[in-house]
């Protein structure tokens, strides 16, 4: 056995024994040389082989990380929604998910879209907020200007260059969270009874806007790796009077895919051909695992027909409620909608976020978070593989901190939640993400915060409960 | 001449010579005794006579204050709006008023609805905010619960008892400013094309909601002392399919009146008879000059048909965007609308306001502000009398910090604003407060912040400009 093969074997054994677990960083080349008494080239060769064998992956400027033992063998299926305009339901389930603060009733919410709020790189934000609130007297708590603070709009415009967007600060409108941006967009573009095409599954917050405004959702088949089917969308645009296309093309919620750039470009062309507006939800876009981050659809739009919506709720903290939109040619109407919706947004949080970006803290925070989230994705994939029944479909997120599971054998995740409630656990059932409650056999999990032993135990319990339900079903059938 | 008569004469002379000016506090009884070498009963008698003669007024537990020389002789007329459902216009003028932060472009905004942000009694709020932001780490910046923080809802419910309202914390929904509360109310109650009855003149923010939602405004004649005409409203309810009645019955914006309680009660009875909901904007209600503050319409409602809307933007500071509503029987729909509009409201500002109220700071602040605003009202009334043409109608606010002027001779306040812009002055033209731009000959002034010499000079310039425009008109006619 060659020297490097011995090293490979040692490392592989340690991984199998759980000394290094999924997502852990393996020893550096230097450390490995020291520990095993081998040369740098031998250590390098060992890692290359380990990588080839699918045990580990190299991450630029960081090192080698333990991969889930197999890449997920089953992806969720391409969705096949109804493809006719539907009224939106499911509010009760959404309400259950968002009613309380997590921890308030000691329910462990495994499915909510909340980032890791314990990150060290968020500390400068707290410092900035505390300093601002100490420094600024009540006069600084006047109404801000309606479009939002100029400093923040400037920073947002600068930051948008990383997604290929050239925005002027005046193109940006600060909102009270991304939810308001999406809401204003839909109110700007549509009237009750009209039809909006959406990717499917689709963020429940947007679906509920459709419901509240009496709009109809036209759910378009969506591929878990490349996003909304342009072919199906084209057919739908020919068939139905679609007023707007609503998509989350980058680090999609809940599926985690990023649409390939050529498809983003083709989507803009399609919208042009049918003269329809696009609402682009980019709230997770800055959390992509690649550098530079993927381009937005907006970056391919030279007609101002894309309304780009985002916020700092997933990249920083949700409780500041600082969001923004770049509404393109619809700016004037969006501004009116913003005025009647909430007036100017809160003053000091805007300043704090602007300074956080200006000082470079935002970039550093993103860098750390994206490494963490990628690591966590791999760990959670490992757990799902270990604890969920064979045949469970799993997404392979390109960014963000949300995993989508498709359970085999028609397990109902609303019923699953009822069972989990006894153990104070809660997952986001897939039915939230459909106008008519499809995807009941799917669920969303969050891997943002540190994946502690108690989270692992909770994931394991979910998996066990699913398997118990499968067995009960099987018993009923036989 | 009796001793007390000499004292009266001395004080009257000083007032006429401007030693004491309108709104100033006169010497205390004790100080007057010392200064004039008279007994307490003589000093008391002197003040009684001064009061009778209309020079001063006594304020409980405070002292004697100089009154404007005559009470305003001309009140604004009872409004006579169109009384048929109208589409709302005037957005451009509203945008001009709210686009920028005051001071940003060094324009002196004399007409905006902004409280005195320099008040010493606001300092504990800043302290609380600074402490909270220092103490709470990023985990405290998670999404709050959708209905809002329980502590704040508790405080709001307790505070509401001062207006005769018995609310449970669960009856309260925290919003992002009163504007969101009003917006959610209208979205909860109406669909595009429907008719909403409003007092007239009416807050432009509400009018613009009607515009944004494609609603029609049915403007009801309104008396500058007792509010919306119930007689005219009854006729309107018989004639038109009114979906909601929107009023600001306490410390009305812009007219300053408070509807007498029997009329509030009668309004509820009318709404019951026609089975229509009432949206009650109470944003200035806590700023009434009487103790206890007037009752809300909501306090007479035992069917849950009144949606009470308010915020801390006028009583504390606007830039926190903390508002609330008590939507009565419409709570579930309002909650859904809240979710789709902005999700949960920002977390820490709610906590800060809750603690501010709990510690008794709010009550103290209101007490101080209401004394200040009442004093300022009298001063501004004096200036209007001095600097504006004879025949100018002036409101007599019962609370809040806004004065309404009705100019004689058909002066156009939009044109007036154009002229004032050259001197970096801006008033709120009356046309903002009407669906179709009526009240162009009216304007709103703010007397919240200290009425400095430069504010006096500005008010004088507005009056002079009005008179110059009158003369030009007269020259054209002759």
Interface residues (C-beta under 8 A of the other chain):
Chain A: X91 X94 X95 X98 X99 X100 X101 X102 X104 X114 X117 X118 X119 X122 X123 X125 X126 X129 X130 X132 X133 X134 X136 X137 X138 X139 X140 X141 X142 X143 X144 X145 X146 X147 X176 X177 X179 X180 X183 X187 X191 X192 X205 X208 X209 X211 X212 X213 X214 X313 X317 X318 X319 X320 X321 X335 X336 X337 X339 X340 X341 X342 X343 X344 X345 X346 X347 X348 X349
Chain B: X91 X94 X95 X98 X99 X100 X101 X102 X104 X114 X117 X118 X119 X122 X123 X125 X126 X129 X130 X132 X133 X134 X136 X137 X138 X139 X140 X141 X142 X143 X144 X145 X146 X147 X176 X177 X179 X180 X183 X187 X191 X192 X205 X208 X209 X211 X212 X213 X214 X313 X317 X318 X319 X320 X321 X335 X336 X337 X339 X340 X341 X342 X343 X344 X345 X346 X347 X348 X349
